[in-house]
Amino acid sequence: MERVDLVREILKFPMGRPLTGADVLWRVQACRCSICVNPELEFYGVSQSHLEAWWYRVSKRTRCGAWIDGGGKFVNLQARKQWACNTVDEALASFIARKRRQVSILSAQLKAAEADLSLALKEQQACLTKKTEQPGSS
């Protein structure tokens, strides 16, 4: 299977494809939607995640980057981290890098929270042990 076909299978293009020859920048994002599981119980859930490739028309290019239409956002194309990229492949690679970094940050936060919880539980257990060892405690 060719790379282009693989990208088309994985990504959805909510705005369709840009006109051939249009100067655009690309950004890939994960999308989840709220779904109603049981309306009688007012039970809601979240759909499975899917990837969307969004394109933004470039209004002006400079030495360092590009201005995109609809909000006056400047994208520095020489920076290590870019909000949008020149190609869909670059945008997908950027998305993967963002998610790897997010996983790294959240894993460290989870590890710290687990250590804090363990410390608090040990402290609580020590306090309970002291109370039961004291004479006259009920």
Backbone torsions as a table, in degrees:
resi	resn	phi	psi	omega
1	MET	NA	132.3	-179.5
2	GLU	-71.1	155.3	-179.6
3	ARG	-58.9	-41.7	-178.8
4	VAL	-62.1	-42.9	178.7
5	ASP	-64.3	-38.6	179.7
6	LEU	-63.3	-43.8	178.7
7	VAL	-62.2	-41.7	179.6
8	ARG	-63.8	-34.7	179.4
9	GLU	-71.1	-40.6	-174.9
10	ILE	-77.6	-43.6	-172.1
11	LEU	-95.8	146.1	169.2
12	LYS	-105.7	148.6	-178.7
13	PHE	-117.9	87.3	-175.4
14	PRO	-60.1	-28.5	-179.4
15	MET	-99.4	10.3	-175.1
16	GLY	73.5	-167.4	177.2
17	ARG	-93.8	146.2	176.9
18	PRO	-70.4	161.5	176.9
19	LEU	-61.2	142.9	179.4
20	THR	-57.8	130.4	179.4
21	GLY	87.4	-6.1	179.5
22	ALA	-71.0	140.0	178.5
23	ASP	-84.5	109.0	-177.0
24	VAL	-134.7	159.7	169.3
25	LEU	-115.8	152.2	-175.3
26	TRP	-117.2	147.4	172.8
27	ARG	-141.0	131.6	177.4
28	VAL	-102.6	134.6	179.4
29	GLN	-136.4	151.6	173.2
30	ALA	-87.0	143.9	-178.3
31	CYS	-131.7	132.8	172.7
32	ARG	-127.9	146.2	-179.4
33	CYS	-118.3	148.7	174.4
34	SER	-75.7	135.9	178.5
35	ILE	-129.4	149.8	178.2
36	CYS	-93.3	113.0	-178.3
37	VAL	-81.9	-45.9	179.5
38	ASN	-143.3	103.8	-176.2
39	PRO	-66.9	-28.5	-179.6
40	GLU	-67.4	-36.6	179.3
41	LEU	-94.8	1.8	-174.8
42	GLU	50.8	49.3	-180.0
43	PHE	-102.8	120.3	-176.1
44	TYR	-117.5	156.2	178.4
45	GLY	-141.2	-167.7	-179.1
46	VAL	-128.2	137.3	179.7
47	SER	-71.1	168.8	173.9
48	GLN	-66.6	151.3	-179.3
49	SER	-75.9	145.3	171.0
50	HIS	-138.7	159.1	-177.3
51	LEU	-97.3	137.5	178.2
52	GLU	-122.2	136.9	176.0
53	ALA	-105.7	115.9	-179.8
54	TRP	-106.2	140.4	176.0
55	TRP	-115.9	149.8	-177.9
56	TYR	-130.6	126.8	-179.1
57	ARG	-69.7	133.6	178.7
58	VAL	-85.1	127.3	178.1
59	SER	-91.9	-29.3	-179.7
60	LYS	-158.5	137.7	174.7
61	ARG	-106.0	144.6	176.3
62	THR	-124.9	-178.3	176.9
63	ARG	-58.7	-38.2	-172.5
64	CYS	-95.8	-22.2	-174.1
65	GLY	-175.1	-146.2	-176.1
66	ALA	-150.0	147.0	172.4
67	TRP	-94.8	133.9	178.7
68	ILE	-109.1	149.3	-179.7
69	ASP	-66.8	159.8	172.8
70	GLY	75.0	61.7	176.1
71	GLY	129.1	-8.0	176.7
72	GLY	63.1	40.1	-178.9
73	LYS	-88.9	133.8	176.1
74	PHE	-100.6	132.2	178.1
75	VAL	-113.5	116.9	177.8
76	ASN	-80.7	108.9	-176.2
77	LEU	-84.4	-1.2	176.4
78	GLN	-100.6	-6.9	-178.6
79	ALA	-76.5	158.5	177.5
80	ARG	-68.0	-40.7	177.5
81	LYS	-107.3	123.8	-178.3
82	GLN	-120.2	140.2	179.1
83	TRP	-70.9	-34.6	177.5
84	ALA	-141.9	160.3	-173.6
85	CYS	-127.3	166.0	-177.9
86	ASN	-70.8	-30.1	-177.3
87	THR	-129.3	163.0	177.4
88	VAL	-65.2	-40.0	179.3
89	ASP	-60.9	-43.9	177.4
90	GLU	-63.8	-39.7	179.6
91	ALA	-65.0	-38.8	177.5
92	LEU	-66.4	-42.3	176.9
93	ALA	-62.6	-39.5	177.6
94	SER	-64.4	-41.3	177.5
95	PHE	-61.0	-45.6	179.7
96	ILE	-60.4	-43.3	178.2
97	ALA	-63.0	-41.8	179.0
98	ARG	-62.4	-42.6	-178.3
99	LYS	-70.7	-35.7	175.4
100	ARG	-62.0	-42.9	179.1
101	ARG	-65.9	-41.0	177.9
102	GLN	-61.2	-44.0	178.6
103	VAL	-61.9	-41.6	179.2
104	SER	-61.3	-46.6	-179.3
105	ILE	-64.6	-47.6	-177.8
106	LEU	-68.0	-33.0	176.2
107	SER	-64.2	-42.0	177.9
108	ALA	-65.0	-40.2	178.3
109	GLN	-66.0	-39.3	177.6
110	LEU	-63.9	-43.6	179.0
111	LYS	-60.7	-42.8	179.2
112	ALA	-66.4	-41.5	179.4
113	ALA	-65.3	-39.7	178.0
114	GLU	-65.1	-39.9	177.4
115	ALA	-64.9	-42.8	178.0
116	ASP	-62.6	-43.2	178.6
117	LEU	-62.9	-43.9	178.6
118	SER	-60.4	-42.7	178.3
119	LEU	-62.6	-44.3	-179.5
120	ALA	-65.3	-40.0	178.8
121	LEU	-66.4	-37.9	176.2
122	LYS	-64.0	-42.1	178.8
123	GLU	-63.8	-43.2	178.4
124	GLN	-62.4	-43.4	179.7
125	GLN	-63.9	-39.3	178.8
126	ALA	-63.9	-40.6	178.5
127	CYS	-65.4	-41.4	179.0
128	LEU	-65.8	-39.0	179.2
129	THR	-64.6	-42.5	178.3
130	LYS	-61.9	-40.8	180.0
131	LYS	-64.8	-40.8	-178.4
132	THR	-74.0	-23.3	-179.9
133	GLU	-82.3	-19.4	-178.0
134	GLN	-72.2	136.0	177.9
135	PRO	-69.1	142.9	178.0
136	GLY	82.6	5.7	178.0
137	SER	-83.6	146.3	-177.6
138	SER	-100.5	NA	NA
